[in-house]
Amino acid sequence: MSRPFPFADQDAQLVAVAKDIKVLSHLEWPRSLRPRFLASWRAGRPELPAPPPVQFKAPDVDVLARLSKPVADDPMARFIARTAQSYLKAVRLLQAAGTPEFLTRSLEIYGGPRDRVLPNGMTSLEAAQHFIRDTDALNESCHLAPESFCVSAEETARRMQGEIDRAFSDPPLPVVLDPGLVAKAAAGAERVRLRSDANFNEADARQLVEHEALVHAATSRNGRSQPYLTCLSLGAPRTTATQEGLATFAELITNAMDLTRLRRLALRILAVDKALTGADFVDVFRFYLEAGYPEEEAYSSTVRVFRGGDVRGGVAFTKDVVYLRGVLQTHAWFHVGLSARRVQH
């Protein structure tokens, strides 16, 4: 007879409290803000968007605080505690949305553009500047003009579904269109979502399969299948850099990533840094236009920076620094492991 899991109560309590703490969902802006801003921009009188206050009903933080203290000197007890700590930080982040404290909380969870990627290494901002500078000569040939984003969400979903069906069958992983999604794509254990009015380019479908389905959805399903430590099914904020690093690394090693995608990740870090140093929403929007983005995509990318922050600048959501940092750290981990012959198959 198998022994009972000694931390089952703490694990179940954590899942019950944390399962509805979804940072990105709570920080999403209403879609109605986009046409209003773009109309003001096209009229030559751009107005800063006015997103409504973040609506977030906090769970019982006392439970999270209690669970954040390990009940035993055991790896699984420590894992539960660290995951609870991560969700407690996420609650504090959401509670601080729209205030200067939001930046402090965001930096605590995701880090900032001027943090070092590796010990004694370059910062995320320096890495982004390096990638932009060293690919500038190729940008003319790899740059995607607005008319290149001509593949509809419906067609992209169809292309993705064919690839995904070869990897997910029991249960299947459908690709669905979501008119309310702010990002172009998102994935969970049950489905991959695409924003229904987004336009994609020819390379996006393969990148999204690798990134959203074969990493994000697959790891989420793996967590759900665990018989004991069920909090592995939670996408805890503390795992964001690792998740995005693995997902982006998957694009890289499968040759799904192109130069445009790499530059996009670097530009996100530059955009966050601009906001933190005082650029407002219009300034960052203009930065993306000058980088060659279509207006709709420039708007969506700028929203990523300012959700939960201050559209006047100085307070931003720093999550977008984790993509480039995560892929560099993942690459370094594999490099060290392979060199030492210590990577487990």
Secondary structure, 3 states (H helix, E strand, C coil): CCCCCCCHHHHHHHHHHHCCCCHHHHHCCCCCHHHHHHHHHHCCCCCCCCCCCCCCCCCCHHHHHHHCCCCCCCHHHHHHHHHHHHHHHHHHHHHCCCCCHHHHHHHHHHCCCCCECCCCCCEHHHHHHHHHHHHHHHHHHHCCCHHHCCEEHHHHHHHHHHHHCCCCECCECCEEEECCCCCCEEECCCCEEEECCCEECCCHHHHHHHHHHHHHHHHHHHHHCCCCCHHHHCCCHHHHHHHHHHHHHHHHHCCCCCHHHHHHHHHHHHHHHHHHCCCCHHHHHHHHHHCCCCHHHHHHHHHHHHCCCCCCCCCCCCHHHHHHHHHHHHHHHHHHHHHCCCCCC
